[in-house]
Amino acid sequence: MRIISGEFRSRALEAPAGLATRPTSDRMRETLFNVLAPRIQGSALLDLYAGSGAVGLEALSRGASSVVFVERAQPALKVLRGNLARLGLEKGFRIHPGSVASFLRKPASKFDVVFMDPPYDAADEYAGTLGLLGGAAAGLLAEGAVVIAEHRRKVRLEERYGTLKRTRLLEQGDASLSFYAVLASDAQ
C-alpha cells in the first residue's frame, strides 16, 4: 500500500496484519480521489472505520485541511499511528479511538467529506452509520458534503438513509463505492 498522489506520493503505508481490517486498495483509492479531486483541497474529512488510515492520509497528502480518524481496533490504531509518524505528520489530524456510533453521537465540527469502510461482514454498521448521518448526526455534514461508503459489490445499500440520497455508484472488482448527498429540504 502506498500514497498515490500529493505531498507524500509513493510513500509506503503499513496495513494491520490478518483479515480483520481490509484496507481500501490503491486502485480503489485512486478512483475515489479522481472523483473527489475538486473538493479535497482545504476540506475537512472524516475517515470512519479508518483502519490503517490510508484514505485520510491520501486526503492529507492531496491538501485536505484536516482529517479525523475514527477507529476502535487496537491493532489498527497502532498501525495508523505508525503511518502518521512515518509520514512525519504532527498536525492536521485527530484520532478518535472508539466506536463510530459514539463519535457520531457527540457534537463535533462539520465535515465536507465523510468516508466509511466498515468490515464487509458488518452489514448493520452500514445501515446504522448511514442512518445516523442522514438523521441524528446530520449536523456533522457541511453544506454540500458528500458521504461515501465502500462495500462489497454484491451488497446493495439503500438508495436513501434519512436525508441522504445516493447520487452515484462506482463498481471496481469486488468492491463498490456508494456516494450520498444531503437532499434539499424541499426534495424530501
C-alpha positions as CSV (number, residue, x, y, z in Angstrom):
1,M,0.0,0.0,0.0
2,R,1.2,3.5,-0.8
3,I,0.1,7.1,-1.0
4,I,-0.9,7.7,-4.6
5,S,-0.6,11.4,-5.1
6,G,0.2,14.7,-3.5
7,E,2.8,15.7,-0.9
8,F,3.5,12.1,0.2
9,R,3.3,10.5,-3.2
10,S,4.7,7.0,-3.4
11,R,5.4,6.8,0.4
12,A,4.6,3.3,1.7
13,L,1.9,2.6,4.3
14,E,1.6,-0.4,6.6
15,A,-1.7,-2.3,7.0
16,P,-2.8,-4.3,10.0
17,A,-2.0,-7.9,9.9
18,G,-4.7,-10.5,9.4
19,L,-8.1,-10.3,7.8
20,A,-9.9,-8.2,10.5
21,T,-9.1,-5.0,8.7
22,R,-9.4,-4.7,4.9
23,P,-7.6,-1.6,3.6
24,T,-9.0,0.2,0.6
25,S,-6.9,-0.9,-2.3
26,D,-4.6,1.6,-4.1
27,R,-6.7,1.2,-7.2
28,M,-9.9,2.0,-5.4
29,R,-8.4,4.9,-3.6
30,E,-7.2,6.3,-6.9
31,T,-10.7,6.0,-8.3
32,L,-12.2,7.6,-5.2
33,F,-9.8,10.6,-5.3
34,N,-10.3,11.1,-9.0
35,V,-13.9,11.7,-8.2
36,L,-13.2,13.8,-5.1
37,A,-10.4,15.8,-6.6
38,P,-12.3,19.1,-7.0
39,R,-13.4,19.1,-3.3
40,I,-10.3,17.8,-1.4
41,Q,-8.1,20.9,-1.2
42,G,-8.9,22.6,2.1
43,S,-11.6,20.2,3.0
44,A,-12.4,18.6,6.4
45,L,-12.6,14.8,6.0
46,L,-14.0,12.2,8.4
47,D,-12.5,8.8,8.0
48,L,-14.8,6.3,9.7
49,Y,-13.6,2.7,10.4
50,A,-10.2,4.2,9.5
51,G,-8.0,1.1,9.8
52,S,-4.5,1.9,8.6
53,G,-5.7,5.5,7.7
54,A,-4.9,5.1,4.0
55,V,-7.9,7.2,2.8
56,G,-7.4,10.0,5.3
57,L,-3.7,10.0,4.7
58,E,-4.3,10.3,1.0
59,A,-6.6,13.2,1.6
60,L,-4.0,15.0,3.7
61,S,-1.4,14.3,1.0
62,R,-3.7,15.9,-1.5
63,G,-4.3,19.1,0.5
64,A,-7.2,18.4,2.9
65,S,-7.0,20.9,5.8
66,S,-8.0,18.3,8.4
67,V,-8.9,14.6,8.9
68,V,-10.5,12.9,11.9
69,F,-9.7,9.2,12.0
70,V,-12.3,7.0,13.9
71,E,-11.1,3.5,14.7
72,R,-11.6,1.3,17.7
73,A,-9.4,-1.8,17.0
74,Q,-6.2,-1.6,18.9
75,P,-4.0,-3.3,16.2
76,A,-5.4,-0.9,13.5
77,L,-4.8,2.1,15.8
78,K,-1.2,1.1,16.3
79,V,-0.7,0.9,12.5
80,L,-2.5,4.2,12.0
81,R,-0.3,6.0,14.5
82,G,2.8,4.4,12.9
83,N,1.7,5.5,9.4
84,L,1.2,9.1,10.7
85,A,4.7,9.0,12.4
86,R,6.3,7.5,9.3
87,L,5.0,10.4,7.2
88,G,6.1,12.9,9.8
89,L,2.6,14.3,10.4
90,E,2.1,16.0,13.7
91,K,-0.9,18.3,12.9
92,G,-3.9,18.5,10.7
93,F,-5.5,15.3,12.1
94,R,-7.2,13.9,15.2
95,I,-7.7,10.3,16.2
96,H,-10.9,9.2,18.0
97,P,-10.0,5.8,19.5
98,G,-13.6,4.4,19.9
99,S,-16.7,3.3,18.1
100,V,-18.1,5.2,15.1
101,A,-21.6,5.3,16.8
102,S,-20.1,7.0,19.9
103,F,-18.3,9.6,17.8
104,L,-21.4,10.4,15.7
105,R,-23.5,10.9,18.8
106,K,-21.2,13.7,20.1
107,P,-21.2,17.2,18.9
108,A,-18.1,17.9,16.7
109,S,-17.0,20.0,13.8
110,K,-18.5,19.9,10.3
111,F,-17.1,17.7,7.6
112,D,-17.0,18.3,3.8
113,V,-16.3,14.6,3.0
114,V,-17.2,11.5,5.1
115,F,-15.7,8.2,4.1
116,M,-16.8,5.0,5.7
117,D,-15.4,1.5,5.2
118,P,-16.7,-0.8,7.9
119,P,-15.9,-4.6,7.8
120,Y,-17.8,-6.0,4.8
121,D,-19.5,-8.6,7.1
122,A,-20.8,-5.9,9.5
123,A,-24.0,-5.1,7.5
124,D,-25.6,-3.5,10.5
125,E,-22.7,-0.9,10.6
126,Y,-23.6,0.4,7.1
127,A,-27.3,0.9,7.9
128,G,-26.6,2.3,11.4
129,T,-23.9,4.7,10.4
130,L,-25.6,5.9,7.2
131,G,-28.9,6.2,9.2
132,L,-27.1,8.4,11.8
133,L,-25.5,10.6,9.1
134,G,-28.9,11.0,7.4
135,G,-30.6,11.7,10.7
136,A,-29.4,12.5,14.3
137,A,-25.8,13.2,13.2
138,A,-26.7,15.2,10.0
139,G,-25.3,18.3,11.8
140,L,-21.8,16.9,11.2
141,L,-22.2,17.4,7.5
142,A,-21.2,20.8,6.0
143,E,-23.3,22.3,3.2
144,G,-22.7,20.3,0.0
145,A,-21.0,17.5,1.9
146,V,-20.6,14.0,0.3
147,V,-20.7,10.7,2.2
148,I,-19.0,7.7,0.6
149,A,-19.4,4.1,1.7
150,E,-17.1,1.4,0.4
151,H,-18.9,-2.0,0.4
152,R,-19.0,-5.4,-1.4
153,R,-20.2,-5.1,-5.0
154,K,-22.8,-7.8,-4.3
155,V,-24.2,-5.9,-1.4
156,R,-26.7,-3.2,-2.4
157,L,-27.0,-0.4,0.1
158,E,-30.3,1.6,0.2
159,E,-30.9,4.5,-2.1
160,R,-31.8,6.7,0.9
161,Y,-31.0,6.9,4.6
162,G,-33.0,9.8,6.1
163,T,-31.8,13.0,4.4
164,L,-29.0,11.2,2.5
165,K,-29.7,10.1,-1.1
166,R,-27.3,8.0,-3.3
167,T,-26.1,10.1,-6.2
168,R,-23.5,7.7,-7.7
169,L,-22.4,4.1,-7.6
170,L,-18.9,3.1,-8.8
171,E,-18.0,-0.6,-9.0
172,Q,-14.5,-1.9,-9.3
173,G,-13.6,-5.6,-8.9
174,D,-15.5,-7.0,-5.9
175,A,-15.9,-3.6,-4.3
176,S,-18.2,-0.6,-4.8
177,L,-18.4,3.0,-3.7
178,S,-21.8,4.5,-3.0
179,F,-21.8,8.3,-2.9
180,Y,-24.5,10.1,-0.9
181,A,-25.5,13.7,-0.7
182,V,-28.0,15.5,1.6
183,L,-31.3,16.1,0.0
184,A,-32.6,19.6,-0.3
185,S,-35.3,20.2,2.3
186,D,-38.0,20.6,-0.4
187,A,-37.0,17.3,-2.1
188,Q,-37.6,15.2,0.9
